[in-house]
Amino acid sequence: MYAAVVIAEAIRKAQDLAGTSAINPEQLRDGFEQLEITAERLTEIGLPDFGPAFAMSCENHGGNGMARVQQWDADAQKWTLITEFTEPDQDILAPLIAEDSEAYAKEAGITPRDC
């Protein structure tokens, strides 16, 4: 569900930046790269404290990477926290992501762009 929120917000941001609802893939990328989701925005869309506040950029497509597990309680009609926010181990993940990204770009014939 949270991924859907992030994607919808990136689309909204891209549409705002482009001045049109008919965005293209590059404009969507720009929307993601300029996306900031604040605690206030989460409250505004009805998901207070559902996820962490974060900002993405060209250099960082994943935001801060913080995550926590929540569970829907159908009887109470509410989300219940199972864990607190957990920070990813970027010392391990970043090199793996870079390696896989470079391999994919080479395989797909993509020239990586500079930020």
N, C-alpha and C positions, 0 to 999 in steps of 0.2 A: 504494500500500500504506500509506504513512504517513497519508494522509487517512482511510483506514479505521480506523487505530489511533486517530486523534484523535476520530473520530465515536464509536467504541466506548467510549472513555474518557469522552466527554461523556455518553453514555447511562448509563454506570455511575455517574458523578457525580450525574446527575439522579435516578436511582433511589435512590441513597443519601440525597440531600436530601429527596426526596418520601416515602421510606419505603415505596416500592412499586415493583414491576417494571412496572406498567401506567401509564407516565407519559403525560402529554398534551403537546401542542406547547409550551405555556408552561413546563412543567417541564423540557423538553429545553432550551429557551432558557436557563433558569436554570442548567442543568448546564454548558452551554457557557460562560456568563458567569462561572462559578466554577471553571472547569477550570484545573488546574495540572498540567503533566506535567514531572516532575523527571528528572534523569539516573538516579536510583535506580529510579524507576518504569519507565523504559525498559529497564533491566537486568532488573528483576523480570519483565517480560513477554517477555523474550528478544530485545530489540532494543537492546543497549547501544550508545550513541553513534550510533544510527541517525538521530536528529534532534536539534534543539536543545531544551533545557529552556525552557519558557515558561509564561506564565500569561495567561489571557484575562480580560476584564471586560466590563461593559455598555458602557463607553466604547471598548473595543478588542476587537473580535470576531476579530481576526487574530493575536493574540499578537505576538511580535516580528518575524514575517515572514521570519526567517532561513531560508535554503534552501541545499541543496547537491545535487549530482547524484551518484548511486551507480549502479553497474551490477552485476547479478547474474552471477556467474561459476558457471555450471552445473557445470563440471568440478571446480572447487575447492569447490563448495557454500558459497559465501560472497559477501557484498556487498563490492565494491571501490569506494573513493572515487574519483570522477573530479574533483571540485572540493572546495574547503573551503567553509565557510558563507559565504554572500553576503548582505549586508544590502540590503534594498530601499531605493530612493530615496523616502522618505516625503514629501519636499518636493514631489515631482511626483505621487506616487500619492494621497496623502491628499485633495487638492482634487478630483481626478478621481472618487474613490470617493464623496466627499460630494455632488458634483454629480449623479452617476448615481443615488445613493440617494435624493436629494431628488426627482429626476425620476420615479423608479419609484414612490415613495410617493404623489406627486401623481396619477400615471396610475392607480394601483391604488386610490386613495381611502383610503390608509392615513395615519393621524395618527401621526407619529413620537413615540415616548415619550421622556421625559427620563430620564436615568440618575441 
